[in-house]
């Protein structure tokens, strides 16, 4: 069996062709393409033209065209929300609003004051915040672009958009729907909350059908078969949230299991036996029945390191910065005292109704860029430490952390042991992509039984 995994990332697309043989899934070819997101209005707005997602998929299929005619199933992983307003044909009517976005803070306040925090937690398990809450983004469109709101047939996420483009059907999975403030996350019964939707004059008919992560939205449109170089008109599996699929790929399924995902954002997920809602972290439905995952996000994780490189280390290539300068700096400052600290909200906070910003404290004339970088890294990892300490009071934590992401190095792991949690770290590769492929394989196995 051949699976094509498609991972729609925040700042880039990853694709991989996986071969399944004797219950072993092996990636035989991969593709990656970066794209620019649009961050503007003093960093408050952050979105992307969904056509960039489509163009990246086409480019990946072209790059791996010698394998495309063997593909038996396509499976998706996606950044969420990537909230996209679509017409009946699935065309985007407005740029996809990313989780980094802060434009809908007033709408998030309005949801909380109208529904009530207690009821929101009881039903959805999450506090509505700008960017991460689809309902807040939908209400922003309704308030500021009523013409687009009226024209919209379906409001969906990144996997909704790509699945619709590939198959013609609008759908979403529970892991992606969890933070919308419209999904019954606590019950996790594949249903939208009609009461909350009705409160804001939104019909659930304008939301995609919620299906299991291992279900298909249908077969590839015949019109796309030749364009993408495929032959079999394979089914498309809806998949799920990229961080959740990263957890799924490495076997995060027992309460207390932990994974730390390092990408544009840094995310720590802890497996839960039930939905434990909180105002200080998010909860997503797992793709495994009867399990939920905390989702503790630092909006600017890898982005903060890249910001530092572009501002303070312009003479260094990316390779020199990450492999040499960052590693040397971490090791130099691991056991040294420093009065410099970093407030880590370079792109705001998903858990605050206020607009938080980043900053360095404790600077002196003797402060070097190395000490600043060490403070930045320490601040990022101590932020993740806070979540593990909080959730550890509710669920006994395992003694190891699975860690994934392109920026992970031995020095990064040493820093996490010092400033995040002193335990064993198990480095994993391509986990979101692999998680999507595993769901694709599961679909094929079920189809053949």
N, C-alpha and C positions, 0 to 999 in steps of 0.2 A: 504494500500500500504506500502511496506517495501523498504526502500532505504539504500544501503550501501555506506556511504561516505568514500572516501579515500583522505587523505591530505598528500601529499608528501612534507615534510618539509625539510629545509636545513640540520638539524642535527637529524631529527627523523620523524617517520611515526605516524600519528594518523588516526584511523579508527573508525567509529561509525555506528551502526545500528539504523535507525530512522523509527518510525512508524507514518504514516499519518492517521489521523482520524478526521472527521469534520473540515477540513481545519487547523488542528493543527498538527505541526510536533514535535514529542517527541523522544529524544534519549533514547533508552532502553538498550544499551550496548556500551561500548567503549573499545578501545585498543590503547596502545602507545608503541613504541619501538624506542630507540635511536640508532644511528649508527655514526661511526666516519667518518668525512670528512678528506681528505688528504691535509694538508696545508704544503708547503715546499718551497725550494729555497728562504729562508729568508722572507717567508710569501707572496711572489709574486704569487705563484701558489696555487690554491685551487680547488680541484675537488673531485669526488666520483665515485666509481664503481657502475654503475646502477644496477648491480645484487643485491646490498644491498636493493634497492627499492623493487625489486621482492621478495627477501627473507622476507622482512618486511610484504608485502601484504600476502604472504603465512602464515606467523606466525599469523597475525591478523585473517585470516579466520579460522585457526586451533583453536585459542583461543576462538572464538565466533561460533564454528561449529554447536552448537545446534540451531542457528538462520539462518545459511547460506541457508538452503533449502527453506526459506521463501522469500529470496531477489528477488524483482521485477526489480530493476535497480541498477546499480553501477554508481556513479558520482565522478569525480576527481577534486581535487584542487592541485596545484603544485607550488613549488618554481621555479622561473624563473630567468635566462633562464634554468640552468641545461642543457646547450647546448650539445647535444649528436649526434655524427656521427654514423649512422646506416647503415647496409647492407640491402639487399632486404628482408631478413627475419626479420628485426627489431633488430638484434643483435648489441650491442654496439661495435664499433671498437676502441674506445678510452674512457677514463674516462669522465664523464659529467662535463663540465666546469661550475663552479658556479659563481654567481654574485659577490662573494668576490674576485674573481681572478683578478690579475693585469698583467698577462703575455702579453697581447695584446695591450699595450699602443702605440707601434709604429704603429700597424695596425690601431688603432683608429685615430691617427694623419693623417695617409695616407688617410683614408676615408674622413676626414674633408678637407684636402688640395686638394683632387681630385674632390669631389662633390661640396664643398663650404658649409659653415655653414648656409648661408641664404637659400639655396635650401633645405638642410636637414631639417631645421626648417619648411619650407613651406610645405614639403611633409610628413615627418616622425614625426615632433613635438619634436624631441629629439636630443641631442648632443651625438654622439657616444663616449663611454668610454670603457675602458677595463673591462671585466667581464660582465657588464650589456648589452653590445651590441653584439648580436649574430654574426653579420657580421664580427666584429673585431676578434672574436674567430675563425670563419670559415677561415678567411684569415691567421690567425696564423697557423692553421693546414695545410693550403695550402703551406705556406712558410717553415714550419719546418718538416712536415710529409707528403710530397707529395704522398707517397704511400697510406696513409690512405685517403687523399683527393680524390684520384682517385677511391678507392674502395667504397667510401661512396655513398649510394643510396639516403638517405634523411638526412638532418640536421634538428633536431627538438629539442623540449624542454622536460621537465620531463613528462608532460602529454601526449606528442606525444609518448614517449618511452613506457609508461605504457599502453596507449590505444592500441598501436600496438601489444604489448605483449598479451593483453587480447583479441583483436578482429582481428588482422591482417591488420588493416587499419591505414595509417599515416595521422594524422590531428593535427591541432592546433587551438586555438580560438584567437580572436582579442586582448583580454586583455593580453595574453601571447606573441603574435606576436608584440605588440606595440613598444618594445624597440629594435627590431632587426636591425634597420636602413634599413630594407627591406620592411616594411609594410607601407601602406598608412594610417598612424594613423590619420592624419588630416581629410581625407575623411571618414575613417573607413568604407570602402565598401567591406570588406572581400577579398581584393586583394593585392598581392605582387607588389612592384614597379619594373617592368621589366627593366626600364631604369637604376636604380641604380645597380641592379643585373648584368646586361649586362656590365656595366662599369668595373666590377671586374671579368669578365669571369665566372660568376655563372649563371646557368640556373635556373629559378624558378621551373622547373620540379624536381629539387633536394630539394625543400622545401615542407613541408606538406601542404595539402589542408587546407585553412582557413575556418572554419565553425562557426556557432553561438555557444555560450557557452552552450545552452540548447539542442544542437543536439547530436546525437549518432554516433559513429564510427562503430556501428554494434553490434551484439550479441557476448557474450562470446564464445570463441572457445570451441567446444566439448571436445577437448583434455585437457582443463583446468578445466572443470566442476567438475570432480571427485577429482582432485588435490586440488581444493579450497573448496570442500564440498558443492558446489551449485547444484541446481537441475533444475532450470528453463531456463538456458542459457539466463540470463538477458541482456538487452542492456547496453552499456557503454556510458555514457554522458561525453563529453570531458571536461566540466567544465571550469576552468580558473585559473588565477594567484591567489595565496593564499591571498595576501593582498586585492585584488579587491573583492574576495569572502567574506572576512571578512567584507568589507564595505557593500556589498550586503545583507549580513545576518542581519545586524542591521538597514536596511532601509536607507542607504546613497544614496539618489537619487535626492535631490534638491540642486541647486547651493548654496554653502556655508556650506553644511553639512560637518562634520569633524569626522574622526576616527583616533585614534593613536594605532598602533599595536606594541606590545612589545614581541619580541622573540629573536632569535639569533641576528637579526637586529632590530632596532627600525625604524618604518615607520609611517609617518603622511600622510594621504590622505585627500584632499579637493575636493568636487564635483564641476565640472565646467560645464557651459552651452555650452561651445565650447572648442576646443583644443587650449590652451594658452601655446605654447611652450616656453621654457626658457633654458638657459645654466646652471642655478643653481638648477634645479629640473627636474625630469622626468614627462612625461604625459603618462597615459595608457588609452586605450579605456575601458569604463565601460561595464559590461554585460547588462546594461540597454541602449536601443537605445537612441541616442541623448545626451548622457552624457559621460564626460571624468573625470578622476581623476588625481590630482597631485600625485606624488609618491616621497616623500622626505625621503631618506634612510640614516640612520647612519649604516654603515656596521657592526660596533661592538657596538651594544646596550647591549643586554643581555650577549654577549660575553665579553664585557669589565668588567661587574660585576663579571663574572665567572673567568676571568683573575685575577682580584684583589683578589678574595677569595683564589685562588690557590697560589698566590704569597705572600700575606700579612697575610692571616688568615688560615694557614694550620691546626691549632689546632681546628678549628670550622667545624662542619658538615654543609652540605648545608642547612639543616633545621635551625640550630642555626644561620647561617650567614644571611639568607634572612628574617627569621621571627623576630629575636631578634637584632642582631648586626646592620644590615642595617637600621632597623626601628629606633633604639635608636640613631644611628649616624645622620640620617636625621633630627629627631626632635631636636637634640642638636644643629645643625648648621643651621636650617632654618632661624633664625633671628639673627645670629651672623655674624660679619664681619670677612672675611678671606682674607689674601693676597695670598692664594694659588689658582691657576687656572689650569684647565685641557684642553689640546688641544686634541680633541676627535677622532683623526684619527688612532686608534689602528690597523685597517685593511684598511687603505687608505680611499679615498673619491671617490664616484661614479661621482662627478661633477668636477673633476680636471684632467687635462691631465698630471699634475705633480704627483709624488709619495709623498703624504703627510703622515706624521707619527705623532704619539701621543707623548705627553710629559706633565710633570708637571712643572709649573713655580711658583716662589715665595717661595721656600722651605727655612726653617731656622732650626737651631738645635732644636727648640721647636715644629716643625711640627710633628703631630701624625698621625697614620694610619687612625684614625677617620676623621681628617681634610682632608687627601688625598681622602678618600672615598666620603666625602661630596663634595669636589671639582669635583670629577669624575661625580657624579650624577648631579651636577649643570651644568657642561660643556655639558653633553648629552642633558639636557632639554633646555638649552639656545640655543643650536644648532637647535632644533625643533622650538623654539620661532622665530628664524630668518625667517623660511619659512612662518609661519603664518602671520608675519608682512608683508612680501613681497606679498603674495597672497591676503591678506586682502585689498591691494590697488586696486586690480582688481575685486574682488568678495566680497560682504558683508558676513562676517562670522557669523555663528549661535552662540548662546550663550551657547552651550553645546558641549562637546567632548565625543564621544563614545570611550571607552578604552578597549582593549582586550589583552590577553597574559597571560601565566602561571605565570610570575613573578610579576604581578600587585598585590599590597597590599595597604591598607589604607595609609601607610606611603609614598609609591610611589606616590599616588594621591596627597597627601599633598605637596610633592616636586614639582610635575608638576604644581599645582596651584600657587606655589611661583615663579618658574623659567621658566615655559613654557607658560602658559596662565591662568589667573585667571578667571575661569568660572566653570560651573557645569560639573562634570565627571560622565559618566554613564558606569559602569563596565559591560562588556559582557563576556560570556563564550563560548569556542569552536566555535568561529565565522567562521573561514575558513572552518572547517568541516561542519558546519551547512549551510554555503553558498552553498557548493557542493550539500548537500542533498536537498536544496530548488530547485536547478536546476534539480536534478533528479526527484523530485516530479512534477516540471513544465513539464518535458518531458512526464511523465506518463499521466498527465492531458490532454496534447495536443494529445497524442496517443489515448485517449479514447473519444475524441470529434469528 
